[in-house]
């Protein structure tokens, strides 16, 4: 099978040095992509005739191809390949139904044009994969899906790998184990971090191409009045439970008098449960946390709840108690951060919550999937702008006093 020779320590040191130098060149020229560039493991794959990326975020490089590229050209190619991963071209290929044959190659060209349209502003279009929208007979500033419909016929210039079109290559292997590349959860967190960095740098005009800024805006949560949004999210989750009714024999029915010896149940309305998971790790500012807790308490009161349960969590749950006012909350912890542990602990409480509110600065791993049947709302605490983002299955609300919110 082509190009599946295993990596060995010290093997082809010159190739690895070239890739390391190119990666440094790329990170210097596009710093907002640096975290993605350095997150991709390097795999040497002789005989493949390309340098490509897998959808697991691995860079597969043929040493003979690497030897033909100068450091700047190899750096441009690594930026180009990383952009395929950051913009989720493999997943978008699945949705577009382009996983086989010539259609996959056409998709690769269209994705190249989408990427290079933005890289051209910084002079970072690679010579080996130079397709621009004009080369496809299309207008600039569009997405690959639009180019797929309108592009002229033509041959693919470069095989960018399954990270571009979702179609597995022989040299990528089929194990897909946890140690190969990045998990979906890690990749999503990385994308969100990159989007946040682009958002931060984009405040200075001309520092980030417009296409990358539009991508970041599509990924990041919308900045709105967080108090109103959080209240709405809690009410929505509470309404699902509050609108439910059930039968109970704990209290006699008012119709017992007409039923003789038959014991009739009464109708009951379950009390909705809201749990607040407070990040108490070392990176949290207690002032922000206390203010956010006070706001959430007010929102819950307006939602008709007299008390809520609060978990203080860093990597473990240090305190769990019911509270009717902020003074009753005990914030313990101060170690590392894992809000996933808090979400799991909250979901196992009895009675089971209908809404989990997580208050965190975002520097935490997250579960790959949400707890079944529970709405998760993340209050992302920030000063001067958040820098990391929760997974897409959680409703994220930015809590940022710097912007007057």
C-alpha positions, -999 to 999 in steps of 0.1 A, spaced: 0 0 0 15 33 -11 31 56 15 23 37 47 58 32 60 57 38 98 75 68 113 108 60 131 127 82 156 154 102 137 142 91 103 146 116 76 157 144 99 162 168 70 126 165 60 114 171 95 137 202 98 122 216 66 87 211 79 95 227 112 111 257 95 81 260 72 57 258 101 75 286 119 75 307 87 37 301 84 30 310 121 50 342 118 31 353 87 -4 343 99 -2 343 137 -39 337 142 -34 302 126 -4 294 148 -23 272 172 -37 251 144 -4 249 126 14 235 156 -15 212 166 -11 191 135 11 160 140 36 155 111 37 120 94 63 111 68 47 92 39 72 84 11 58 77 -23 25 96 -19 36 125 -42 20 152 -21 18 170 12 -17 167 25 -39 168 56 -63 142 70 -96 151 85 -80 140 118 -57 171 115 -25 151 106 0 165 80 12 137 57 43 146 38 63 129 10 100 136 18 107 139 -20 80 165 -24 92 184 7 128 185 -7 116 204 -39 99 232 -20 116 263 -5 108 271 31 84 300 22 66 278 -4 62 249 20 50 274 47 24 288 23 13 252 16 10 244 53 -12 275 58 -33 265 28 -38 229 42 -45 241 77 -72 264 63 -90 234 49 -92 220 84 -101 252 102 -130 258 77 -143 223 81 -141 214 44 -143 177 50 -175 180 69 -189 204 43 -179 179 16 -200 153 34 -230 176 35 -225 185 -2 -223 148 -12 -189 151 -30 -170 122 -14 -162 102 -46 -142 105 -78 -142 135 -100 -167 154 -79 -143 152 -49 -115 166 -70 -138 194 -82 -147 202 -46 -109 203 -37 -104 229 -64 -134 250 -52 -121 248 -16 -87 259 -28 -103 289 -45 -122 298 -13 -90 297 8 -66 314 -17 -91 342 -22 -82 353 13 -45 342 14 -38 364 -17 -42 395 5 -11 385 25 8 370 -4 4 335 10 -11 316 -20 11 285 -26 26 280 -60 16 243 -60 -21 249 -53 -27 283 -69 -64 281 -78 -83 314 -74 -120 321 -80 -110 337 -114 -93 305 -125 -127 287 -120 -145 314 -139 -162 327 -107 -165 359 -88 -143 363 -56 -156 364 -21 -178 333 -22 -178 299 -6 -168 266 -20 -204 254 -22 -212 283 -46 -181 276 -67 -191 240 -69 -222 249 -88 -206 275 -111 -170 266 -116 -156 258 -151 -142 223 -156 -106 218 -149 -80 195 -133 -71 196 -97 -37 212 -91 -29 195 -58 -42 166 -37 -49 182 -3 -61 150 14 -92 140 32 -90 172 53 -103 189 21 -128 165 6 -135 139 33 -124 110 11 -99 88 30 -65 82 14 -46 49 16 -16 66 33 -37 81 61 -45 47 76 -78 35 89 -73 32 126 -88 65 136 -78 58 172 -77 85 198 -39 89 195 -41 97 157 -45 134 152 -72 154 170 -106 143 183 -137 161 170 -141 179 203 -105 191 204 -107 203 168 -139 222 176 -123 239 205 -92 248 184 -114 263 157 -133 284 183 -100 296 198 -87 306 163 -120 325 156 -116 344 189 -80 353 180 -91 366 146 -119 386 163 -93 401 186 -68 410 159 -95 421 135 -101 452 156 -72 468 138 -81 476 102 -61 456 76 -47 431 101 -69 401 90 -84 395 55 -122 400 53 -129 364 45 -113 352 77 -132 378 97 -165 367 82 -156 331 90 -149 340 126 -181 359 129 -200 329 117 -184 307 143 -184 328 174 -216 333 195 -235 364 187 -229 393 211 -263 404 225 -277 415 258 -267 385 278 -291 391 307 -321 390 285 -308 361 265 -299 340 296 -333 347 310 -350 335 278 -329 303 277 -337 295 313 -374 302 307 -373 280 276 -358 250 295 -381 256 325 -412 257 303 -406 222 291 -408 208 326 -433 233 341 -457 225 313 -457 188 322 -482 172 345 -484 138 361 -505 117 385 -496 113 421 -512 94 451 -494 115 477 -523 138 480 -560 127 477 -579 138 447 -608 163 453 -630 139 434 -626 111 460 -661 118 473 -677 106 441 -656 74 437 -666 55 468 -638 31 479 -616 39 448 -586 60 456 -581 86 428 -547 102 421 -544 140 419 -527 160 392 -493 174 400 -470 198 382 -433 190 385 -411 217 399 -384 226 373 -348 221 385 -320 245 375 -284 237 385 -256 263 383 -221 249 377 -196 275 389 -160 274 376 -138 279 407 -105 270 390 -74 292 395 -80 311 363 -114 326 375 -118 360 389 -140 359 420 -154 394 413 -168 383 379 -181 351 393 -199 367 422 -215 393 399 -226 366 374 -241 345 402 -261 375 415 -274 381 380 -284 345 375 -301 345 409 -322 374 398 -331 358 365 -341 326 382 -363 345 406 -381 362 377 -385 328 362 -406 317 392 -379 296 410 -374 301 447 -341 283 449 -315 266 428 -286 242 432 -250 254 429 -220 232 422 -185 247 428 -162 229 403 -126 230 392 -116 195 381 -139 180 408 -171 191 426 -160 208 458 -194 220 470 -230 213 461 -258 230 479 -292 246 475 -294 284 477 -320 310 478 -296 339 478 -260 345 468 -247 345 504 -255 308 507 -232 298 478 -198 285 489 -171 288 462 -144 262 468 -116 249 445 -88 268 429 -71 240 410 -73 230 373 -104 232 352 -129 206 338 -164 219 334 -173 185 318 -170 170 353 -194 196 366 -219 190 339 -218 152 344 -222 157 382 -252 180 377 -269 157 352 -267 129 379 -285 149 406 -319 139 418 -343 153 408 -326 156 374 -322 193 362 -340 206 332 -314 234 328 -277 235 336 -261 269 337 -223 268 335 -203 299 345 -168 298 333 -140 317 316 -139 290 289 -105 276 295 -117 241 300 -123 208 282 -159 200 274 -178 167 269 -182 157 232 -219 154 237 -244 172 259 -263 154 287 -294 138 272 -326 158 277 -310 187 295 -305 222 281 -270 236 288 -264 273 289 -229 286 292 -223 321 307 -189 329 293 -172 353 317 -149 378 300 -131 410 306 -124 430 275 -134 402 252 -136 364 256 -107 343 243 -121 307 242 -155 292 233 -177 264 245 -189 236 221 -218 242 197 -242 220 215 -243 245 244 -261 279 242 -234 304 248 -240 338 264 -211 363 266 -209 381 299 -187 410 293 -188 441 314 -161 458 293 -186 464 266 -213 477 289 -233 445 288 
